[in-house]
Amino acid sequence: LPANGFTAPDGKQFKAWSVGGVEKAAGDKITVTANTTVTAVWEDIPVVTYTVSFDANGGTGTMTDVTGVSGEYTLPANGFTAPAGKQFKAWSVGGVEKAAGDKITVTANTTVTAVWEAIEYNVTVTGGTASVGAGTPITKATMGTTVTLTAGAAPTGQMFDKWVVNGVVVDDANSATTTFVMPAGNVTAEATYKNIPVVTYTVSFDANGGTGSMADATGVSGEYTLPANGFTAPDGKQFKAWSVGG
């Protein structure tokens, strides 16, 4: 029997020759003793299916393999938990990024890999600015970034006090410039100020040969009005003036 020379119907392939109701393979020998019709026997072309598996790529959790896939397949939503400070960006299929919901053609077992991107968290600063290094002021940063805080000019009569980041005083709170490492979340930073402390002094009085006493004047800062002389002058003398620093 010869090889099949017919074109198979759609979705079918040649299976065998039927000779008198008996299936025979191409190449088989038959005994012909009369006019004989050899009939082609067709069978469905078997569908080859594949498995789509998922790679968390640093994320956590699991996604069940999808089996029995052949041809077009719709990529699912991400079911993994993202690494800290990251969010799902896309699926990578053969090195090409695809969005969830995109369709791919599956012709072999396929691994779909999660692609993550860093989340930019808000940095809200009161009384100063935030920057990366000494760069342009920023309002967002990704986890792990070292952010520099720089206090603004203090209000009149006040001086810088401390930085409060997310309600916590930073370690080097006495510095108007400090840094912190961005966490996985929004940050609120505030530069606080305090009144400049007033330093006061004591004015004391020296009789310089006179007698009696005059009480020290305490709590003096800035302008001070010299009092009248309260000492008794030495014999033959009268008060002339106060000597201050000569």
JOKAPE-V612208 format. One record per backbone hydrogen bond with DSSP energy under -1.0 kcal/mol. NH is the residue of the N-H (numbers start at 1). CO is the residue of the C=O. If there is no record, write none. Layout:
((NH | CO) (NH | CO))
This chain:
((12 | 9) (13 | 43) (15 | 41) (16 | 41) (17 | 24) (18 | 39) (19 | 22) (22 | 19) (24 | 17) (27 | 1) (28 | 25) (39 | 18) (41 | 16) (43 | 13) (45 | 11) (50 | 69) (52 | 66) (53 | 110) (55 | 112) (59 | 56) (60 | 81) (66 | 52) (69 | 50) (71 | 106) (73 | 104) (75 | 102) (81 | 60) (86 | 83) (87 | 117) (89 | 115) (90 | 115) (91 | 98) (92 | 113) (93 | 96) (96 | 93) (98 | 91) (101 | 75) (102 | 99) (104 | 73) (106 | 71) (110 | 51) (112 | 53) (113 | 92) (114 | 55) (115 | 90) (117 | 87) (119 | 85) (121 | 141) (123 | 139) (124 | 187) (126 | 189) (129 | 150) (131 | 148) (135 | 132) (138 | 130) (141 | 121) (144 | 182) (145 | 142) (147 | 180) (148 | 131) (149 | 178) (150 | 129) (151 | 176) (152 | 127) (158 | 155) (159 | 194) (161 | 192) (162 | 192) (164 | 190) (165 | 168) (166 | 188) (168 | 165) (170 | 163) (175 | 172) (178 | 149) (180 | 147) (182 | 145) (185 | 183) (187 | 122) (189 | 124) (190 | 164) (191 | 126) (192 | 162) (194 | 159) (196 | 157) (201 | 220) (203 | 217) (210 | 207) (211 | 232) (217 | 203) (220 | 201) (232 | 211) (237 | 234))
